[in-house]
Amino acid sequence: MWNFKRIAFLGAAILALGFYIHYSDRHSHEASESRIRSRKILLLPDKNQINSLVIEKKGRDPIEVKKEGARWWIEKPFRYEAEDLVVDGLLSALTLTTWERSFSAGDVNLEEMGLDRPDQKITVTLTTSAGLEKKRLLIGREVPTGKYVYARWEESGEVYMLYDQFARSFDKSFYALRKKRIFEIAADEIYAVDVALEGRNFILIKRNGKWQAVAREPVAMELAKVETFLSDLTNLYAKEFLDGMDTKNPDLGLAGHKYAINLTKRDGTSLTLWVGKENKEKEAFYGLKEGEQAVLLIPAQKIKDLPRSVNFFRQREESAKKLELEKVRIEKAGKAASLVKVGGKWQFEAGQMQSAEKLNQAVSELIGYLQDEDFGEPDIEIKRPPFHSSAISVKLLTPDKKMQEYTFYKKDNTIVAKIPSQPGFCRLDENVWNEVDQYFQQVSNSRKV
């Protein structure tokens, strides 16, 4: 039988065991943390002590980043705002990386380790109580067994084995370190947007918390489209930087400051991106941020995907009916196809066809594209179509014999169009011509040979 003394003894033993486990675990944890701290290659109480970094890689220009206030700036090879998150990652790599093994520099062959003339160097400037202090880390060759690299602080008597991932994290290009986001602003901070591009021209303003269009007549805005548009603008990035290029070079189309995207904050300050000519080889437009000298390359598709006018944001009633049509005629370069609707499906007015389903689908999609696409506002500078241009004409005829005619003209890289109900000509992108031409080809190919 269990008596009181045995129960008391067992309870005391359990308490003693629990205390021992707790103490051992705590001691082990503290010892582990102490061991990790002692193995860090750069032991600092705060990584904010790092004032600047110089990254040197054989065959490349050195890159220097320096802290100014709360932000990081690239000082060399060109001054430009740095990507804070990328720099912060480098600081973390320096202050958190631990060495796997260490050797006395006097006991090893530094030349064999690649530490006598290292290909990679990292110079760190620290802010200390005594002032600024510089330390240079030399990165040598990969360890023969792989996975690690040799490293040592200049003037230090120790050589370390570090994970090779550390060396790769500092193998950064100038492009990787510089800030690539064009508009450094959150969407909810934008008060007004002014888009003045070739074939795209509109202004949006936020009043009393609601977005409105500056237009001849009130436009009921579709909020989801406005939010998507603002998100696209604030996530616009430069794909390449053309440092040293003269911004006045006429080939860039930036000298006259003709086309721009301007975002205005509520405090009245603004961010402006000047947009120049298209570089088709690079699939980009030349760009220049207001107040800067570095020419940017902006992804062409991002610019071409921007709305052409406020019509893009206009609310569409789901109950709105499409225009009823009985005949469609599409013509290009003397070749024409006339189509009529029979039994709810489109077919050639005369002649047979290879694929009735494909033809009906192509014609239906063409009509939908013409009726739904935002072709923008007329360009007052265009008085007539380009001379000797190619043309695609699409005529839509209703049962009551009312006709809508769309005519697209192409001359080299210039695309203009005459749209129903528009008083002039619209300037368009080549992708619009390609879209309409594709439908023409699909219709033509449906005719039986």
C-alpha positions in Angstrom: 0.0 0.0 0.0 1.0 3.5 -0.7 1.6 5.5 2.5 2.1 9.2 2.9 5.9 9.1 3.1 6.1 7.3 -0.2 3.8 9.7 -2.0 5.7 12.7 -0.6 9.0 11.1 -1.7 7.7 10.4 -5.2 6.3 14.0 -5.5 9.7 15.5 -4.5 11.5 13.3 -7.0 9.2 14.4 -9.8 9.7 18.0 -8.9 13.4 17.6 -8.8 13.4 15.9 -12.2 11.2 18.6 -13.7 13.6 21.3 -12.3 16.6 19.4 -13.8 14.9 19.1 -17.2 13.9 22.8 -17.2 17.4 23.9 -16.1 19.2 21.6 -18.6 16.9 22.7 -21.4 17.4 26.3 -20.6 21.1 25.9 -20.2 21.3 24.0 -23.5 19.2 26.6 -25.3 21.4 29.4 -23.9 24.6 27.5 -24.8 23.2 26.9 -28.3 22.4 30.6 -28.8 25.8 31.6 -27.4 27.5 29.2 -29.9 25.5 30.6 -32.8 26.4 34.2 -31.8 30.1 33.3 -31.5 30.0 31.8 -35.0 28.5 34.8 -36.8 30.9 36.3 -39.3 29.8 39.9 -38.3 28.7 40.2 -34.8 26.7 43.3 -34.3 24.0 44.2 -31.8 22.1 46.0 -34.6 22.4 45.7 -38.3 21.5 49.4 -38.5 25.1 50.1 -37.6 26.0 49.3 -41.2 26.3 52.7 -43.0 27.4 51.5 -46.4 28.4 48.5 -48.5 30.8 48.2 -51.5 30.4 45.0 -53.5 33.3 44.2 -55.8 33.2 41.4 -58.3 36.0 40.6 -60.8 35.1 41.9 -64.3 32.4 44.3 -63.0 32.2 47.9 -61.9 32.1 48.1 -58.0 28.7 48.9 -56.6 28.4 51.1 -53.6 25.2 51.6 -51.6 24.9 54.1 -48.8 22.3 54.9 -46.2 20.8 58.4 -46.2 18.3 58.8 -43.4 15.9 55.9 -43.6 16.6 55.1 -47.3 19.4 53.4 -49.2 21.0 55.0 -52.3 23.4 53.6 -54.9 26.4 55.9 -55.1 28.4 53.9 -57.7 28.6 53.3 -60.6 25.6 55.8 -60.9 23.6 57.5 -58.2 20.1 56.0 -58.0 17.7 55.1 -55.3 18.2 51.5 -54.1 15.7 48.8 -53.6 15.5 48.8 -49.8 14.3 45.2 -49.4 17.2 43.9 -51.5 19.7 45.9 -49.5 18.1 44.8 -46.2 18.5 41.2 -47.4 22.2 41.8 -47.9 22.5 43.3 -44.4 20.7 40.2 -42.9 23.1 37.9 -44.8 26.1 39.7 -43.2 24.8 39.8 -39.7 23.1 36.4 -39.5 25.4 34.1 -41.5 27.5 31.7 -39.4 30.7 29.9 -40.3 30.8 26.1 -40.5 34.6 25.7 -39.8 37.5 28.0 -39.1 41.2 27.8 -39.5 44.2 29.8 -38.6 45.4 31.7 -41.7 49.0 30.8 -40.9 48.2 27.0 -41.2 46.6 27.1 -44.6 47.6 28.0 -48.2 45.7 31.3 -48.9 46.6 31.1 -52.6 45.0 27.7 -53.0 41.9 29.0 -51.3 41.7 32.0 -53.6 42.1 34.4 -50.8 45.4 36.0 -51.9 43.6 37.6 -54.9 39.9 37.1 -54.3 37.4 37.6 -57.1 34.8 38.9 -54.7 35.1 41.5 -51.9 32.6 43.1 -49.6 33.5 46.3 -47.8 31.3 47.2 -44.8 31.4 50.6 -43.2 30.1 50.6 -39.6 29.0 53.4 -37.4 30.6 52.9 -34.0 31.1 55.0 -30.8 34.6 55.8 -32.1 33.3 56.9 -35.5 33.2 55.1 -38.9 35.0 51.8 -39.1 35.7 49.8 -42.4 35.9 46.1 -42.7 36.5 44.1 -45.9 35.4 40.5 -46.3 37.3 38.5 -48.9 35.5 35.6 -50.7 37.7 32.9 -52.1 37.2 29.7 -54.0 34.7 27.0 -53.5 35.7 24.2 -51.1 36.7 21.1 -53.2 33.9 19.1 -51.7 31.4 21.8 -52.7 28.6 23.5 -50.8 31.0 26.0 -49.0 33.4 28.8 -49.9 36.5 30.1 -48.2 36.3 33.6 -46.7 38.3 35.8 -44.3 38.2 39.4 -43.1 41.2 41.4 -44.4 44.0 41.7 -41.8 42.3 38.8 -39.8 44.1 35.7 -38.8 41.1 33.5 -39.3 39.8 31.7 -42.4 36.2 30.6 -42.4 34.1 28.1 -44.4 30.8 29.7 -45.3 27.8 28.3 -47.2 28.3 29.1 -50.9 24.8 30.6 -50.8 26.2 33.6 -48.9 28.6 34.4 -51.8 25.8 34.0 -54.3 23.5 36.4 -52.4 26.1 39.2 -53.0 26.5 38.4 -56.7 24.1 41.3 -57.5 24.0 43.3 -60.6 23.4 47.1 -60.6 19.9 46.4 -62.0 19.1 44.1 -59.2 19.9 46.7 -56.5 18.3 49.7 -58.0 14.6 50.6 -57.4 12.6 49.6 -60.4 9.1 50.5 -59.4 8.2 53.7 -61.4 5.5 55.2 -59.2 6.4 54.9 -55.5 2.9 55.4 -54.2 0.1 53.4 -52.8 -3.1 53.3 -54.9 -5.2 54.8 -52.0 -2.8 57.8 -51.9 -3.7 58.9 -55.5 -6.0 61.8 -55.9 -5.9 62.3 -59.7 -4.6 60.5 -62.8 -3.8 62.3 -66.0 -2.9 60.0 -69.0 -1.8 61.9 -72.1 -0.3 59.3 -74.5 -0.5 58.7 -78.2 -4.0 57.3 -78.7 -4.8 57.4 -74.9 -6.0 60.6 -73.3 -8.2 60.9 -70.2 -8.2 62.4 -66.6 -9.7 60.8 -63.5 -10.2 62.7 -60.2 -11.2 61.5 -56.8 -13.9 63.6 -55.2 -15.6 62.9 -51.8 -14.0 59.4 -51.9 -15.4 58.6 -55.4 -13.6 58.5 -58.7 -15.0 60.7 -61.5 -13.9 61.3 -65.0 -13.2 64.7 -66.5 -15.5 64.5 -69.5 -18.0 66.4 -71.6 -20.8 64.5 -69.9 -21.1 62.7 -66.6 -19.7 59.1 -66.7 -20.9 56.5 -64.3 -17.7 54.8 -63.3 -17.2 51.1 -62.6 -15.2 51.0 -59.4 -13.6 47.6 -60.0 -12.1 48.8 -63.3 -10.7 51.9 -61.7 -9.1 49.9 -58.9 -7.5 47.5 -61.4 -6.2 50.4 -63.5 -4.6 52.1 -60.4 -3.1 48.8 -59.3 -1.5 48.4 -62.8 -0.1 51.9 -62.6 1.4 51.5 -59.1 2.9 48.1 -60.1 4.6 49.5 -63.3 8.3 48.6 -63.3 11.3 49.5 -65.5 12.6 46.5 -67.4 15.9 48.1 -68.1 17.9 51.3 -67.4 19.9 53.1 -70.1 22.4 55.0 -68.0 24.4 57.7 -69.7 22.0 58.0 -72.6 21.2 61.6 -73.7 17.6 62.3 -72.9 17.6 64.9 -75.7 18.3 62.2 -78.3 15.5 62.6 -80.9 15.4 58.9 -81.4 14.0 58.5 -77.9 11.1 60.9 -78.3 11.5 62.3 -74.8 13.0 65.8 -75.5 9.6 67.5 -76.1 7.9 66.0 -73.0 4.9 65.4 -75.2 3.4 62.2 -73.7 3.1 61.5 -70.0 1.4 59.7 -67.1 0.9 62.0 -64.1 -0.3 60.9 -60.7 -1.2 63.6 -58.1 -1.3 63.1 -54.4 -3.9 64.7 -52.1 -1.2 67.2 -50.9 -0.8 68.4 -54.4 2.6 66.9 -55.1 2.8 64.8 -58.3 4.8 61.9 -59.9 5.3 62.1 -63.6 6.6 59.6 -66.1 7.4 60.9 -69.6 6.8 58.3 -72.3 8.8 58.4 -75.6 8.9 56.3 -78.7 8.6 52.6 -78.9 11.7 50.4 -79.3 10.2 47.3 -81.0 13.4 45.3 -80.8 13.3 45.7 -77.0 9.5 45.4 -76.8 9.5 48.6 -74.7 8.9 52.3 -74.7 11.5 54.8 -73.7 10.6 56.5 -70.4 12.0 59.2 -68.1 10.9 60.0 -64.5 10.5 63.6 -63.7 13.5 64.9 -61.9 15.8 62.1 -63.0 18.3 61.6 -65.8 18.3 57.8 -66.3 16.4 56.7 -69.4 14.1 53.7 -68.7 12.7 51.0 -70.8 9.1 50.3 -69.9 7.4 47.1 -71.1 5.5 47.9 -74.2 2.6 45.7 -73.4 2.0 47.5 -70.1 1.6 50.8 -71.9 -0.6 49.3 -74.7 -2.8 47.7 -72.1 -3.7 51.0 -70.5 -7.3 52.3 -71.2 -7.7 54.6 -74.3 -10.4 56.8 -72.8 -12.9 57.2 -70.0 -15.2 54.9 -71.9 -13.2 52.0 -70.6 -14.4 52.8 -67.0 -18.1 53.4 -68.0 -20.6 51.1 -66.3 -22.3 48.8 -68.6 -25.9 47.6 -67.8 -26.1 43.9 -68.0 -29.6 44.2 -69.5 -28.3 46.3 -72.4 -29.0 44.6 -75.7 -26.5 44.3 -78.5 -27.3 45.8 -81.8 -29.3 43.4 -84.0 -27.6 42.8 -87.3 -28.6 41.1 -90.5 -25.6 41.6 -92.7 -21.8 42.1 -92.3 -19.3 43.0 -95.0 -15.6 42.9 -94.4 -13.1 44.1 -97.1 -9.3 44.4 -97.4 -7.1 45.0 -100.4 -9.9 44.4 -102.9 -11.0 41.2 -101.3 -14.4 41.2 -99.7 -16.7 38.9 -97.9 -20.5 39.5 -97.4 -22.2 37.5 -94.7 -25.8 37.2 -93.7 -27.5 35.7 -90.6 -29.6 32.6 -91.3 -31.2 30.7 -88.4 -29.2 32.6 -85.9 -25.8 31.8 -87.5 -23.6 33.7 -89.9 -22.9 32.3 -93.3 -21.6 33.7 -96.7 -24.2 35.5 -98.7 -23.1 33.5 -101.8 -20.9 30.5 -102.1 -20.0 27.5 -99.9 -17.8 27.3 -96.9 -15.3 24.9 -95.3 -16.3 25.3 -91.7 -19.7 26.8 -90.8 -19.0 26.7 -87.1 -15.6 28.4 -87.4 -17.1 31.1 -89.7 -20.0 31.8 -87.3 -17.6 32.0 -84.4 -15.2 34.4 -86.2 -17.9 36.8 -87.4 -19.6 36.8 -83.9 -16.3 37.5 -82.2 -15.5 40.3 -84.7 -18.8 42.0 -84.1 -18.4 41.7 -80.3 -14.8 43.1 -80.5 -16.0 46.1 -82.5 -18.9 46.9 -80.2 -17.1 46.4 -76.9 -13.6 47.7 -77.6 -12.7 51.1 -76.4 -11.0 52.8 -79.4 -10.5 56.1 -77.5 -11.2 59.7 -78.3 -10.5 61.3 -81.7 -7.0 62.7 -82.2 -7.5 66.3 -83.4 -4.0 66.2 -85.0 -5.2 63.6 -87.5 -7.0 65.3 -90.4 -7.0 62.4 -92.8 -5.8 58.8 -93.1 -2.2 58.2 -94.1 -1.6 58.3 -97.9 -1.1 55.0 -99.6 -2.1 53.1 -96.5 -3.6 49.6 -96.2 -7.2 49.5 -95.1 -9.7 47.1 -93.6 -13.4 48.1 -93.7 -16.1 46.4 -91.7 -19.8 47.4 -92.4 -22.6 46.3 -90.0 -26.1 46.5 -91.4 -29.3 46.3 -89.2 -32.7 45.0 -90.3 -34.0 48.5 -90.7 -31.1 49.2 -93.1 -29.0 51.4 -90.7 -25.3 50.9 -91.2 -22.3 51.3 -88.9 -18.9 51.4 -90.7 -15.5 50.8 -89.1 -12.4 51.6 -91.2 -8.9 50.9 -90.1 -5.8 52.3 -91.8 -2.2 51.2 -91.6 0.9 52.9 -92.9 4.2 51.6 -91.5 3.8 51.9 -87.7 0.9 54.4 -87.9 -2.6 53.0 -87.2 -5.7 55.2 -87.3 -9.4 54.4 -87.5 -12.7 56.0 -88.4 -15.3 54.8 -85.8 -19.1 55.2 -85.9 -20.4 58.2 -84.0 -16.8 59.6 -83.7 -16.3 63.0 -85.4 -12.7 62.4 -86.3 -9.9 59.7 -86.5 -8.7 57.7 -83.6 -5.0 56.8 -83.2 -4.6 53.1 -82.3 -1.9 50.5 -81.6 -0.8 47.9 -84.0 -2.4 45.2 -81.9 -5.8 46.6 -82.9 -5.0 46.3 -86.6 -3.6 42.7 -86.0 -6.8 41.8 -84.2 -9.2 43.0 -87.0 -6.9 41.5 -89.7 -6.9 38.2 -87.9 -10.7 38.1 -88.0 -10.6 38.9 -91.8 -8.2 36.0 -92.4 -10.4 33.7 -90.4 -13.4 34.7 -92.4 -11.5 34.4 -95.7 -10.1 31.0 -94.9 -13.6 29.7 -94.1 -14.6 30.0 -97.8 -14.4 26.7 -99.6 -11.9 26.7 -102.4 
